[in-house]
Amino acid sequence: MLRGELINMYKYTYIKSKARGLISKEDHREIIDKYSKDGWRFVTAIPLPSGNNVITEFDLVFEKED
């Protein structure tokens, strides 16, 4: 790191979105739009398998400069 160089710090939030097969039961686009309007940037969706290895939820990950 160079002297005087600033490091951007980020905070993250994780929003659960229920899944039904590959299609989200909730409108994931509306969730992404809502958080984007509040200054959050969508990063990724992490699949959360249940005990029988079926994807039942996703964590939608958002970041924002702290």
mmCIF file of the N, C-alpha and C atoms, coordinates in Angstrom:
data_MODEL
# 
_entry.id   MODEL 
# 
loop_
_atom_site.group_PDB 
_atom_site.id 
_atom_site.type_symbol 
_atom_site.label_atom_id 
_atom_site.label_alt_id 
_atom_site.label_comp_id 
_atom_site.label_asym_id 
_atom_site.label_entity_id 
_atom_site.label_seq_id 
_atom_site.pdbx_PDB_ins_code 
_atom_site.Cartn_x 
_atom_site.Cartn_y 
_atom_site.Cartn_z 
_atom_site.occupancy 
_atom_site.B_iso_or_equiv 
_atom_site.pdbx_formal_charge 
_atom_site.auth_seq_id 
_atom_site.auth_comp_id 
_atom_site.auth_asym_id 
_atom_site.auth_atom_id 
_atom_site.pdbx_PDB_model_num 
ATOM 1   N N  . MET A 1 1  ? 0.841   -1.168  0.000   1.00 0.00 ? 1  MET A N  1 
ATOM 2   C CA . MET A 1 1  ? 0.000   0.000   0.000   1.00 0.00 ? 1  MET A CA 1 
ATOM 3   C C  . MET A 1 1  ? 0.891   1.236   0.000   1.00 0.00 ? 1  MET A C  1 
ATOM 4   N N  . LEU A 1 2  ? 0.528   2.211   -0.831  1.00 0.00 ? 2  LEU A N  1 
ATOM 5   C CA . LEU A 1 2  ? 1.267   3.456   -0.898  1.00 0.00 ? 2  LEU A CA 1 
ATOM 6   C C  . LEU A 1 2  ? 0.860   4.380   0.240   1.00 0.00 ? 2  LEU A C  1 
ATOM 7   N N  . ARG A 1 3  ? 1.802   5.172   0.691   1.00 0.00 ? 3  ARG A N  1 
ATOM 8   C CA . ARG A 1 3  ? 1.511   6.122   1.756   1.00 0.00 ? 3  ARG A CA 1 
ATOM 9   C C  . ARG A 1 3  ? 0.436   7.107   1.289   1.00 0.00 ? 3  ARG A C  1 
ATOM 10  N N  . GLY A 1 4  ? -0.572  7.352   2.119   1.00 0.00 ? 4  GLY A N  1 
ATOM 11  C CA . GLY A 1 4  ? -1.645  8.279   1.772   1.00 0.00 ? 4  GLY A CA 1 
ATOM 12  C C  . GLY A 1 4  ? -2.760  7.659   0.948   1.00 0.00 ? 4  GLY A C  1 
ATOM 13  N N  . GLU A 1 5  ? -2.614  6.387   0.566   1.00 0.00 ? 5  GLU A N  1 
ATOM 14  C CA . GLU A 1 5  ? -3.649  5.712   -0.222  1.00 0.00 ? 5  GLU A CA 1 
ATOM 15  C C  . GLU A 1 5  ? -4.813  5.340   0.691   1.00 0.00 ? 5  GLU A C  1 
ATOM 16  N N  . LEU A 1 6  ? -6.028  5.626   0.254   1.00 0.00 ? 6  LEU A N  1 
ATOM 17  C CA . LEU A 1 6  ? -7.211  5.312   1.038   1.00 0.00 ? 6  LEU A CA 1 
ATOM 18  C C  . LEU A 1 6  ? -7.737  3.927   0.702   1.00 0.00 ? 6  LEU A C  1 
ATOM 19  N N  . ILE A 1 7  ? -8.249  3.252   1.700   1.00 0.00 ? 7  ILE A N  1 
ATOM 20  C CA . ILE A 1 7  ? -8.856  1.940   1.499   1.00 0.00 ? 7  ILE A CA 1 
ATOM 21  C C  . ILE A 1 7  ? -10.362 2.097   1.710   1.00 0.00 ? 7  ILE A C  1 
ATOM 22  N N  . ASN A 1 8  ? -11.124 1.680   0.716   1.00 0.00 ? 8  ASN A N  1 
ATOM 23  C CA . ASN A 1 8  ? -12.589 1.728   0.840   1.00 0.00 ? 8  ASN A CA 1 
ATOM 24  C C  . ASN A 1 8  ? -13.047 0.568   1.706   1.00 0.00 ? 8  ASN A C  1 
ATOM 25  N N  . MET A 1 9  ? -13.874 0.874   2.689   1.00 0.00 ? 9  MET A N  1 
ATOM 26  C CA . MET A 1 9  ? -14.457 -0.160  3.536   1.00 0.00 ? 9  MET A CA 1 
ATOM 27  C C  . MET A 1 9  ? -15.919 -0.318  3.128   1.00 0.00 ? 9  MET A C  1 
ATOM 28  N N  . TYR A 1 10 ? -16.387 -1.549  3.159   1.00 0.00 ? 10 TYR A N  1 
ATOM 29  C CA . TYR A 1 10 ? -17.757 -1.838  2.760   1.00 0.00 ? 10 TYR A CA 1 
ATOM 30  C C  . TYR A 1 10 ? -18.491 -2.541  3.888   1.00 0.00 ? 10 TYR A C  1 
ATOM 31  N N  . LYS A 1 11 ? -19.791 -2.310  3.952   1.00 0.00 ? 11 LYS A N  1 
ATOM 32  C CA . LYS A 1 11 ? -20.638 -3.102  4.827   1.00 0.00 ? 11 LYS A CA 1 
ATOM 33  C C  . LYS A 1 11 ? -21.542 -3.931  3.919   1.00 0.00 ? 11 LYS A C  1 
ATOM 34  N N  . TYR A 1 12 ? -21.983 -5.069  4.441   1.00 0.00 ? 12 TYR A N  1 
ATOM 35  C CA . TYR A 1 12 ? -22.768 -6.012  3.652   1.00 0.00 ? 12 TYR A CA 1 
ATOM 36  C C  . TYR A 1 12 ? -24.078 -6.327  4.356   1.00 0.00 ? 12 TYR A C  1 
ATOM 37  N N  . THR A 1 13 ? -25.089 -6.612  3.555   1.00 0.00 ? 13 THR A N  1 
ATOM 38  C CA . THR A 1 13 ? -26.354 -7.098  4.092   1.00 0.00 ? 13 THR A CA 1 
ATOM 39  C C  . THR A 1 13 ? -26.776 -8.304  3.256   1.00 0.00 ? 13 THR A C  1 
ATOM 40  N N  . TYR A 1 14 ? -27.441 -9.233  3.914   1.00 0.00 ? 14 TYR A N  1 
ATOM 41  C CA . TYR A 1 14 ? -27.874 -10.473 3.288   1.00 0.00 ? 14 TYR A CA 1 
ATOM 42  C C  . TYR A 1 14 ? -29.387 -10.572 3.423   1.00 0.00 ? 14 TYR A C  1 
ATOM 43  N N  . ILE A 1 15 ? -30.072 -10.680 2.293   1.00 0.00 ? 15 ILE A N  1 
ATOM 44  C CA . ILE A 1 15 ? -31.528 -10.748 2.287   1.00 0.00 ? 15 ILE A CA 1 
ATOM 45  C C  . ILE A 1 15 ? -31.943 -12.124 1.778   1.00 0.00 ? 15 ILE A C  1 
ATOM 46  N N  . LYS A 1 16 ? -32.723 -12.835 2.581   1.00 0.00 ? 16 LYS A N  1 
ATOM 47  C CA . LYS A 1 16 ? -33.187 -14.165 2.164   1.00 0.00 ? 16 LYS A CA 1 
ATOM 48  C C  . LYS A 1 16 ? -34.309 -14.035 1.145   1.00 0.00 ? 16 LYS A C  1 
ATOM 49  N N  . SER A 1 17 ? -34.225 -14.851 0.111   1.00 0.00 ? 17 SER A N  1 
ATOM 50  C CA . SER A 1 17 ? -35.250 -14.917 -0.908  1.00 0.00 ? 17 SER A CA 1 
ATOM 51  C C  . SER A 1 17 ? -35.631 -16.384 -1.068  1.00 0.00 ? 17 SER A C  1 
ATOM 52  N N  . LYS A 1 18 ? -36.892 -16.685 -0.857  1.00 0.00 ? 18 LYS A N  1 
ATOM 53  C CA . LYS A 1 18 ? -37.370 -18.069 -0.992  1.00 0.00 ? 18 LYS A CA 1 
ATOM 54  C C  . LYS A 1 18 ? -37.293 -18.497 -2.453  1.00 0.00 ? 18 LYS A C  1 
ATOM 55  N N  . ALA A 1 19 ? -37.031 -19.780 -2.656  1.00 0.00 ? 19 ALA A N  1 
ATOM 56  C CA . ALA A 1 19 ? -36.926 -20.304 -4.014  1.00 0.00 ? 19 ALA A CA 1 
ATOM 57  C C  . ALA A 1 19 ? -37.925 -21.432 -4.205  1.00 0.00 ? 19 ALA A C  1 
ATOM 58  N N  . ARG A 1 20 ? -38.369 -21.558 -5.416  1.00 0.00 ? 20 ARG A N  1 
ATOM 59  C CA . ARG A 1 20 ? -39.225 -22.674 -5.818  1.00 0.00 ? 20 ARG A CA 1 
ATOM 60  C C  . ARG A 1 20 ? -38.597 -23.191 -7.096  1.00 0.00 ? 20 ARG A C  1 
ATOM 61  N N  . GLY A 1 21 ? -37.796 -24.233 -6.989  1.00 0.00 ? 21 GLY A N  1 
ATOM 62  C CA . GLY A 1 21 ? -37.015 -24.695 -8.135  1.00 0.00 ? 21 GLY A CA 1 
ATOM 63  C C  . GLY A 1 21 ? -35.971 -23.644 -8.441  1.00 0.00 ? 21 GLY A C  1 
ATOM 64  N N  . LEU A 1 22 ? -35.892 -23.232 -9.689  1.00 0.00 ? 22 LEU A N  1 
ATOM 65  C CA . LEU A 1 22 ? -34.932 -22.194 -10.075 1.00 0.00 ? 22 LEU A CA 1 
ATOM 66  C C  . LEU A 1 22 ? -35.563 -20.814 -10.073 1.00 0.00 ? 22 LEU A C  1 
ATOM 67  N N  . ILE A 1 23 ? -36.870 -20.734 -9.849  1.00 0.00 ? 23 ILE A N  1 
ATOM 68  C CA . ILE A 1 23 ? -37.576 -19.450 -9.884  1.00 0.00 ? 23 ILE A CA 1 
ATOM 69  C C  . ILE A 1 23 ? -37.833 -18.992 -8.455  1.00 0.00 ? 23 ILE A C  1 
ATOM 70  N N  . SER A 1 24 ? -37.460 -17.776 -8.152  1.00 0.00 ? 24 SER A N  1 
ATOM 71  C CA . SER A 1 24 ? -37.688 -17.222 -6.827  1.00 0.00 ? 24 SER A CA 1 
ATOM 72  C C  . SER A 1 24 ? -39.178 -16.950 -6.634  1.00 0.00 ? 24 SER A C  1 
ATOM 73  N N  . LYS A 1 25 ? -39.703 -17.334 -5.475  1.00 0.00 ? 25 LYS A N  1 
ATOM 74  C CA . LYS A 1 25 ? -41.104 -17.076 -5.161  1.00 0.00 ? 25 LYS A CA 1 
ATOM 75  C C  . LYS A 1 25 ? -41.344 -15.571 -5.043  1.00 0.00 ? 25 LYS A C  1 
ATOM 76  N N  . GLU A 1 26 ? -40.375 -14.853 -4.467  1.00 0.00 ? 26 GLU A N  1 
ATOM 77  C CA . GLU A 1 26 ? -40.448 -13.401 -4.399  1.00 0.00 ? 26 GLU A CA 1 
ATOM 78  C C  . GLU A 1 26 ? -39.838 -12.847 -5.679  1.00 0.00 ? 26 GLU A C  1 
ATOM 79  N N  . ASP A 1 27 ? -40.192 -11.647 -6.011  1.00 0.00 ? 27 ASP A N  1 
ATOM 80  C CA . ASP A 1 27 ? -39.615 -11.039 -7.202  1.00 0.00 ? 27 ASP A CA 1 
ATOM 81  C C  . ASP A 1 27 ? -38.237 -10.476 -6.861  1.00 0.00 ? 27 ASP A C  1 
ATOM 82  N N  . HIS A 1 28 ? -37.202 -11.241 -7.177  1.00 0.00 ? 28 HIS A N  1 
ATOM 83  C CA . HIS A 1 28 ? -35.827 -10.843 -6.837  1.00 0.00 ? 28 HIS A CA 1 
ATOM 84  C C  . HIS A 1 28 ? -35.445 -9.518  -7.490  1.00 0.00 ? 28 HIS A C  1 
ATOM 85  N N  . ARG A 1 29 ? -36.016 -9.224  -8.638  1.00 0.00 ? 29 ARG A N  1 
ATOM 86  C CA . ARG A 1 29 ? -35.703 -7.949  -9.295  1.00 0.00 ? 29 ARG A CA 1 
ATOM 87  C C  . ARG A 1 29 ? -36.217 -6.773  -8.472  1.00 0.00 ? 29 ARG A C  1 
ATOM 88  N N  . GLU A 1 30 ? -37.403 -6.927  -7.883  1.00 0.00 ? 30 GLU A N  1 
ATOM 89  C CA . GLU A 1 30 ? -37.943 -5.866  -7.026  1.00 0.00 ? 30 GLU A CA 1 
ATOM 90  C C  . GLU A 1 30 ? -37.074 -5.665  -5.789  1.00 0.00 ? 30 GLU A C  1 
ATOM 91  N N  . ILE A 1 31 ? -36.590 -6.767  -5.202  1.00 0.00 ? 31 ILE A N  1 
ATOM 92  C CA . ILE A 1 31 ? -35.704 -6.672  -4.039  1.00 0.00 ? 31 ILE A CA 1 
ATOM 93  C C  . ILE A 1 31 ? -34.418 -5.945  -4.412  1.00 0.00 ? 31 ILE A C  1 
ATOM 94  N N  . ILE A 1 32 ? -33.829 -6.321  -5.545  1.00 0.00 ? 32 ILE A N  1 
ATOM 95  C CA . ILE A 1 32 ? -32.582 -5.684  -5.998  1.00 0.00 ? 32 ILE A CA 1 
ATOM 96  C C  . ILE A 1 32 ? -32.819 -4.204  -6.272  1.00 0.00 ? 32 ILE A C  1 
ATOM 97  N N  . ASP A 1 33 ? -33.912 -3.868  -6.945  1.00 0.00 ? 33 ASP A N  1 
ATOM 98  C CA . ASP A 1 33 ? -34.228 -2.455  -7.223  1.00 0.00 ? 33 ASP A CA 1 
ATOM 99  C C  . ASP A 1 33 ? -34.407 -1.670  -5.931  1.00 0.00 ? 33 ASP A C  1 
ATOM 100 N N  . LYS A 1 34 ? -35.130 -2.253  -4.972  1.00 0.00 ? 34 LYS A N  1 
ATOM 101 C CA . LYS A 1 34 ? -35.392 -1.574  -3.697  1.00 0.00 ? 34 LYS A CA 1 
ATOM 102 C C  . LYS A 1 34 ? -34.090 -1.243  -2.982  1.00 0.00 ? 34 LYS A C  1 
ATOM 103 N N  . TYR A 1 35 ? -33.185 -2.211  -2.872  1.00 0.00 ? 35 TYR A N  1 
ATOM 104 C CA . TYR A 1 35 ? -31.934 -1.972  -2.156  1.00 0.00 ? 35 TYR A CA 1 
ATOM 105 C C  . TYR A 1 35 ? -30.995 -1.055  -2.945  1.00 0.00 ? 35 TYR A C  1 
ATOM 106 N N  . SER A 1 36 ? -31.035 -1.129  -4.258  1.00 0.00 ? 36 SER A N  1 
ATOM 107 C CA . SER A 1 36 ? -30.211 -0.231  -5.085  1.00 0.00 ? 36 SER A CA 1 
ATOM 108 C C  . SER A 1 36 ? -30.599 1.220   -4.871  1.00 0.00 ? 36 SER A C  1 
ATOM 109 N N  . LYS A 1 37 ? -31.896 1.484   -4.739  1.00 0.00 ? 37 LYS A N  1 
ATOM 110 C CA . LYS A 1 37 ? -32.369 2.859   -4.495  1.00 0.00 ? 37 LYS A CA 1 
ATOM 111 C C  . LYS A 1 37 ? -31.861 3.397   -3.162  1.00 0.00 ? 37 LYS A C  1 
ATOM 112 N N  . ASP A 1 38 ? -31.572 2.490   -2.217  1.00 0.00 ? 38 ASP A N  1 
ATOM 113 C CA . ASP A 1 38 ? -31.047 2.895   -0.912  1.00 0.00 ? 38 ASP A CA 1 
ATOM 114 C C  . ASP A 1 38 ? -29.522 2.922   -0.879  1.00 0.00 ? 38 ASP A C  1 
ATOM 115 N N  . GLY A 1 39 ? -28.890 2.819   -2.055  1.00 0.00 ? 39 GLY A N  1 
ATOM 116 C CA . GLY A 1 39 ? -27.434 2.920   -2.131  1.00 0.00 ? 39 GLY A CA 1 
ATOM 117 C C  . GLY A 1 39 ? -26.674 1.608   -2.045  1.00 0.00 ? 39 GLY A C  1 
ATOM 118 N N  . TRP A 1 40 ? -27.386 0.481   -1.990  1.00 0.00 ? 40 TRP A N  1 
ATOM 119 C CA . TRP A 1 40 ? -26.739 -0.828  -1.937  1.00 0.00 ? 40 TRP A CA 1 
ATOM 120 C C  . TRP A 1 40 ? -26.449 -1.318  -3.353  1.00 0.00 ? 40 TRP A C  1 
ATOM 121 N N  . ARG A 1 41 ? -25.369 -2.056  -3.514  1.00 0.00 ? 41 ARG A N  1 
ATOM 122 C CA . ARG A 1 41 ? -25.008 -2.657  -4.800  1.00 0.00 ? 41 ARG A CA 1 
ATOM 123 C C  . ARG A 1 41 ? -25.151 -4.168  -4.677  1.00 0.00 ? 41 ARG A C  1 
ATOM 124 N N  . PHE A 1 42 ? -25.907 -4.780  -5.603  1.00 0.00 ? 42 PHE A N  1 
ATOM 125 C CA . PHE A 1 42 ? -26.081 -6.234  -5.603  1.00 0.00 ? 42 PHE A CA 1 
ATOM 126 C C  . PHE A 1 42 ? -24.757 -6.894  -5.963  1.00 0.00 ? 42 PHE A C  1 
ATOM 127 N N  . VAL A 1 43 ? -24.340 -7.885  -5.163  1.00 0.00 ? 43 VAL A N  1 
ATOM 128 C CA . VAL A 1 43 ? -23.065 -8.567  -5.382  1.00 0.00 ? 43 VAL A CA 1 
ATOM 129 C C  . VAL A 1 43 ? -23.270 -9.963  -5.953  1.00 0.00 ? 43 VAL A C  1 
ATOM 130 N N  . THR A 1 44 ? -24.098 -10.778 -5.281  1.00 0.00 ? 44 THR A N  1 
ATOM 131 C CA . THR A 1 44 ? -24.299 -12.157 -5.725  1.00 0.00 ? 44 THR A CA 1 
ATOM 132 C C  . THR A 1 44 ? -25.498 -12.775 -5.022  1.00 0.00 ? 44 THR A C  1 
ATOM 133 N N  . ALA A 1 45 ? -25.910 -13.936 -5.500  1.00 0.00 ? 45 ALA A N  1 
ATOM 134 C CA . ALA A 1 45 ? -26.942 -14.741 -4.842  1.00 0.00 ? 45 ALA A CA 1 
ATOM 135 C C  . ALA A 1 45 ? -26.307 -16.070 -4.450  1.00 0.00 ? 45 ALA A C  1 
ATOM 136 N N  . ILE A 1 46 ? -26.393 -16.407 -3.166  1.00 0.00 ? 46 ILE A N  1 
ATOM 137 C CA . ILE A 1 46 ? -25.803 -17.649 -2.662  1.00 0.00 ? 46 ILE A CA 1 
ATOM 138 C C  . ILE A 1 46 ? -26.927 -18.649 -2.423  1.00 0.00 ? 46 ILE A C  1 
ATOM 139 N N  . PRO A 1 47 ? -26.906 -19.797 -3.131  1.00 0.00 ? 47 PRO A N  1 
ATOM 140 C CA . PRO A 1 47 ? -27.949 -20.802 -2.917  1.00 0.00 ? 47 PRO A CA 1 
ATOM 141 C C  . PRO A 1 47 ? -27.789 -21.457 -1.547  1.00 0.00 ? 47 PRO A C  1 
ATOM 142 N N  . LEU A 1 48 ? -28.920 -21.656 -0.855  1.00 0.00 ? 48 LEU A N  1 
ATOM 143 C CA . LEU A 1 48 ? -28.912 -22.280 0.471   1.00 0.00 ? 48 LEU A CA 1 
ATOM 144 C C  . LEU A 1 48 ? -29.698 -23.583 0.399   1.00 0.00 ? 48 LEU A C  1 
ATOM 145 N N  . PRO A 1 49 ? -28.999 -24.715 0.282   1.00 0.00 ? 49 PRO A N  1 
ATOM 146 C CA . PRO A 1 49 ? -29.706 -25.993 0.181   1.00 0.00 ? 49 PRO A CA 1 
ATOM 147 C C  . PRO A 1 49 ? -30.297 -26.413 1.522   1.00 0.00 ? 49 PRO A C  1 
ATOM 148 N N  . SER A 1 50 ? -31.409 -27.131 1.457   1.00 0.00 ? 50 SER A N  1 
ATOM 149 C CA . SER A 1 50 ? -32.006 -27.697 2.671   1.00 0.00 ? 50 SER A CA 1 
ATOM 150 C C  . SER A 1 50 ? -31.287 -29.007 2.976   1.00 0.00 ? 50 SER A C  1 
ATOM 151 N N  . GLY A 1 51 ? -31.785 -29.737 3.959   1.00 0.00 ? 51 GLY A N  1 
ATOM 152 C CA . GLY A 1 51 ? -31.152 -30.998 4.358   1.00 0.00 ? 51 GLY A CA 1 
ATOM 153 C C  . GLY A 1 51 ? -31.105 -32.047 3.268   1.00 0.00 ? 51 GLY A C  1 
ATOM 154 N N  . ASN A 1 52 ? -32.009 -31.969 2.279   1.00 0.00 ? 52 ASN A N  1 
ATOM 155 C CA . ASN A 1 52 ? -32.014 -32.970 1.207   1.00 0.00 ? 52 ASN A CA 1 
ATOM 156 C C  . ASN A 1 52 ? -31.377 -32.445 -0.075  1.00 0.00 ? 52 ASN A C  1 
ATOM 157 N N  . ASN A 1 53 ? -30.495 -31.442 0.060   1.00 0.00 ? 53 ASN A N  1 
ATOM 158 C CA . ASN A 1 53 ? -29.734 -30.862 -1.056  1.00 0.00 ? 53 ASN A CA 1 
ATOM 159 C C  . ASN A 1 53 ? -30.605 -30.218 -2.131  1.00 0.00 ? 53 ASN A C  1 
ATOM 160 N N  . VAL A 1 54 ? -31.780 -29.742 -1.751  1.00 0.00 ? 54 VAL A N  1 
ATOM 161 C CA . VAL A 1 54 ? -32.646 -28.993 -2.655  1.00 0.00 ? 54 VAL A CA 1 
ATOM 162 C C  . VAL A 1 54 ? -32.519 -27.525 -2.291  1.00 0.00 ? 54 VAL A C  1 
ATOM 163 N N  . ILE A 1 55 ? -32.351 -26.669 -3.296  1.00 0.00 ? 55 ILE A N  1 
ATOM 164 C CA . ILE A 1 55 ? -32.244 -25.235 -3.048  1.00 0.00 ? 55 ILE A CA 1 
ATOM 165 C C  . ILE A 1 55 ? -33.621 -24.706 -2.644  1.00 0.00 ? 55 ILE A C  1 
ATOM 166 N N  . THR A 1 56 ? -33.711 -24.192 -1.414  1.00 0.00 ? 56 THR A N  1 
ATOM 167 C CA . THR A 1 56 ? -34.982 -23.670 -0.930  1.00 0.00 ? 56 THR A CA 1 
ATOM 168 C C  . THR A 1 56 ? -34.951 -22.161 -0.715  1.00 0.00 ? 56 THR A C  1 
ATOM 169 N N  . GLU A 1 57 ? -33.749 -21.606 -0.569  1.00 0.00 ? 57 GLU A N  1 
ATOM 170 C CA . GLU A 1 57 ? -33.582 -20.173 -0.356  1.00 0.00 ? 57 GLU A CA 1 
ATOM 171 C C  . GLU A 1 57 ? -32.290 -19.703 -0.990  1.00 0.00 ? 57 GLU A C  1 
ATOM 172 N N  . PHE A 1 58 ? -32.245 -18.401 -1.219  1.00 0.00 ? 58 PHE A N  1 
ATOM 173 C CA . PHE A 1 58 ? -31.018 -17.746 -1.664  1.00 0.00 ? 58 PHE A CA 1 
ATOM 174 C C  . PHE A 1 58 ? -30.726 -16.604 -0.704  1.00 0.00 ? 58 PHE A C  1 
ATOM 175 N N  . ASP A 1 59 ? -29.468 -16.368 -0.413  1.00 0.00 ? 59 ASP A N  1 
ATOM 176 C CA . ASP A 1 59 ? -29.056 -15.139 0.241   1.00 0.00 ? 59 ASP A CA 1 
ATOM 177 C C  . ASP A 1 59 ? -28.670 -14.166 -0.869  1.00 0.00 ? 59 ASP A C  1 
ATOM 178 N N  . LEU A 1 60 ? -29.397 -13.061 -0.992  1.00 0.00 ? 60 LEU A N  1 
ATOM 179 C CA . LEU A 1 60 ? -29.022 -12.010 -1.932  1.00 0.00 ? 60 LEU A CA 1 
ATOM 180 C C  . LEU A 1 60 ? -28.060 -11.102 -1.178  1.00 0.00 ? 60 LEU A C  1 
ATOM 181 N N  . VAL A 1 61 ? -26.857 -10.919 -1.698  1.00 0.00 ? 61 VAL A N  1 
ATOM 182 C CA . VAL A 1 61 ? -25.813 -10.170 -1.004  1.00 0.00 ? 61 VAL A CA 1 
ATOM 183 C C  . VAL A 1 61 ? -25.683 -8.790  -1.638  1.00 0.00 ? 61 VAL A C  1 
ATOM 184 N N  . PHE A 1 62 ? -25.721 -7.772  -0.782  1.00 0.00 ? 62 PHE A N  1 
ATOM 185 C CA . PHE A 1 62 ? -25.577 -6.383  -1.199  1.00 0.00 ? 62 PHE A CA 1 
ATOM 186 C C  . PHE A 1 62 ? -24.434 -5.739  -0.423  1.00 0.00 ? 62 PHE A C  1 
ATOM 187 N N  . GLU A 1 63 ? -23.752 -4.779  -1.060  1.00 0.00 ? 63 GLU A N  1 
ATOM 188 C CA . GLU A 1 63 ? -22.696 -4.049  -0.360  1.00 0.00 ? 63 GLU A CA 1 
ATOM 189 C C  . GLU A 1 63 ? -22.903 -2.551  -0.529  1.00 0.00 ? 63 GLU A C  1 
ATOM 190 N N  . LYS A 1 64 ? -22.332 -1.805  0.432   1.00 0.00 ? 64 LYS A N  1 
ATOM 191 C CA . LYS A 1 64 ? -22.409 -0.349  0.413   1.00 0.00 ? 64 LYS A CA 1 
ATOM 192 C C  . LYS A 1 64 ? -21.144 0.176   1.074   1.00 0.00 ? 64 LYS A C  1 
ATOM 193 N N  . GLU A 1 65 ? -20.591 1.266   0.528   1.00 0.00 ? 65 GLU A N  1 
ATOM 194 C CA . GLU A 1 65 ? -19.421 1.860   1.168   1.00 0.00 ? 65 GLU A CA 1 
ATOM 195 C C  . GLU A 1 65 ? -19.797 2.333   2.552   1.00 0.00 ? 65 GLU A C  1 
ATOM 196 N N  . ASP A 1 66 ? -18.936 2.048   3.509   1.00 0.00 ? 66 ASP A N  1 
ATOM 197 C CA . ASP A 1 66 ? -19.184 2.418   4.901   1.00 0.00 ? 66 ASP A CA 1 
ATOM 198 C C  . ASP A 1 66 ? -18.788 3.850   5.167   1.00 0.00 ? 66 ASP A C  1 
# 
